[in-house]
């Protein structure tokens, strides 16, 4: 998979700093991807749903650099300040409608990839807006289409 317009390259210490700042532990596949591509535009930008529908990924957030959207800033805004998503669910990308693709840093579902549809947001049950789309970040990335 190729990513276009990625932000400045990261070092392992950049990842560790972001984890410490957000008080999370990123899944290994996520770290490996971000060390190679720090955000950007996936060349293959379509996620295919089981029913055959497609969702286009607009961009992936960057760490440390606000080239597109800063992952740290998005996490602080959506999780810490607005309490929009559950703690430990990290929005890393968006579709054309502003809905988020997220990865879990929680113990019970570490590394699972979710889609957060804003239309299904429920302030009383933050989990309701999350749809599990893959149990592996690498598998999710490898299965995007053009």
C-alpha positions as CSV (number, residue, x, y, z in Angstrom):
1,X,0.0,0.0,0.0
2,X,1.3,3.4,-0.9
3,X,0.4,6.7,0.9
4,X,0.7,10.0,-0.9
5,X,1.5,13.3,0.8
6,X,2.5,11.7,4.1
7,X,3.7,14.1,6.8
8,X,7.3,14.3,8.2
9,X,8.7,10.8,9.0
10,X,8.4,9.6,12.6
11,X,10.9,8.0,14.9
12,X,10.1,5.5,17.6
13,X,10.5,8.2,20.2
14,X,7.9,10.3,18.4
15,X,5.5,7.4,18.7
16,X,6.3,7.0,22.4
17,X,5.8,10.7,23.0
18,X,2.3,10.5,21.4
19,X,1.4,7.4,23.4
20,X,2.5,9.1,26.6
21,X,0.7,12.4,25.7
22,X,-2.6,10.5,25.0
23,X,-2.1,7.9,27.7
24,X,-2.5,5.0,25.3
25,X,-0.5,2.1,23.9
26,X,-0.8,1.9,20.1
27,X,-1.1,-1.5,18.5
28,X,2.1,-2.8,16.9
29,X,0.7,-2.9,13.3
30,X,-0.4,0.7,13.7
31,X,3.0,1.8,14.9
32,X,4.8,0.0,12.1
33,X,2.5,1.7,9.6
34,X,3.0,5.1,11.1
35,X,6.8,4.7,11.1
36,X,6.5,4.1,7.4
37,X,3.7,6.5,6.5
38,X,2.8,9.3,8.8
39,X,-0.7,10.1,7.8
40,X,-1.5,11.1,4.2
41,X,-3.7,9.9,1.4
42,X,-4.0,6.2,0.7
43,X,-3.5,5.4,-2.9
44,X,-6.2,2.7,-2.6
45,X,-8.8,4.8,-0.7
46,X,-12.0,2.6,-0.8
47,X,-13.2,0.5,2.0
48,X,-15.6,-2.2,0.7
49,X,-18.4,-3.1,3.1
50,X,-19.7,-6.7,3.3
51,X,-22.9,-5.6,1.4
52,X,-20.7,-4.3,-1.4
53,X,-21.1,-0.6,-0.6
54,X,-18.0,1.6,-0.7
55,X,-16.7,4.3,1.6
56,X,-13.9,6.5,0.4
57,X,-11.2,7.4,3.0
58,X,-10.4,11.1,2.7
59,X,-7.1,11.1,4.7
60,X,-5.2,9.6,7.5
61,X,-4.2,11.8,10.4
62,X,-0.6,12.5,11.1
63,X,1.3,12.2,14.4
64,X,3.4,15.1,15.7
65,X,2.7,17.2,12.5
66,X,-0.6,18.8,11.6
67,X,0.0,18.2,7.9
68,X,-3.6,17.0,7.4
69,X,-5.1,16.6,10.8
70,X,-3.1,15.9,14.0
71,X,-4.0,12.5,15.5
72,X,-3.2,13.9,19.0
73,X,-5.4,17.0,18.5
74,X,-8.3,14.9,17.1
75,X,-8.1,12.5,20.1
76,X,-8.0,15.3,22.6
77,X,-11.0,17.0,20.9
78,X,-13.2,13.9,20.4
79,X,-12.3,11.9,23.4
80,X,-11.0,14.1,26.2
81,X,-12.8,17.4,25.6
82,X,-16.1,16.4,23.9
83,X,-16.4,12.9,25.3
84,X,-17.7,11.9,21.9
85,X,-15.9,8.5,21.6
86,X,-14.9,6.0,24.3
87,X,-11.5,6.5,25.9
88,X,-8.9,4.4,24.0
89,X,-10.7,4.6,20.6
90,X,-8.3,6.5,18.4
91,X,-9.6,8.2,15.3
92,X,-6.9,7.9,12.6
93,X,-8.8,8.7,9.4
94,X,-11.9,10.2,8.0
95,X,-14.3,9.5,5.1
96,X,-15.7,12.2,2.8
97,X,-18.6,12.8,5.2
98,X,-16.4,13.4,8.3
99,X,-17.0,10.0,9.8
100,X,-14.0,8.4,11.5
101,X,-12.0,5.3,11.0
102,X,-10.6,4.4,14.5
103,X,-8.3,1.9,16.1
104,X,-8.7,0.6,19.6
105,X,-5.9,1.0,22.2
106,X,-8.1,-0.6,24.8
107,X,-7.1,-3.8,26.5
108,X,-10.3,-5.8,25.5
109,X,-10.1,-5.1,21.8
110,X,-6.6,-3.8,21.2
111,X,-5.9,-3.3,17.5
112,X,-9.5,-3.7,16.3
113,X,-10.5,-1.2,13.6
114,X,-13.8,0.5,13.9
115,X,-15.9,2.9,11.8
116,X,-17.6,5.7,13.7
117,X,-20.8,6.9,12.0
118,X,-21.8,10.3,13.3
119,X,-25.4,9.5,12.4
120,X,-25.6,6.8,15.1
121,X,-24.0,8.8,17.9
122,X,-25.6,8.4,21.3
123,X,-24.4,10.4,24.2
124,X,-25.5,7.8,26.6
125,X,-23.9,4.8,24.9
126,X,-20.8,5.9,23.0
127,X,-20.2,2.4,21.7
128,X,-23.4,2.5,19.5
129,X,-21.7,4.7,16.9
130,X,-18.8,2.1,16.5
131,X,-19.0,-0.6,13.8
132,X,-16.3,-3.2,13.9
133,X,-14.7,-3.5,10.5
134,X,-11.6,-5.5,11.1
135,X,-9.6,-7.2,13.9
136,X,-6.3,-6.3,12.3
137,X,-5.0,-2.9,11.2
138,X,-2.7,-4.5,8.6
139,X,-5.6,-6.5,7.2
140,X,-7.7,-3.4,7.0
141,X,-5.0,-1.5,5.1
142,X,-4.1,-4.4,2.8
143,X,-7.8,-4.8,1.8
144,X,-8.4,-1.2,0.8
145,X,-9.2,-0.9,-3.0
146,X,-8.6,1.7,-5.6
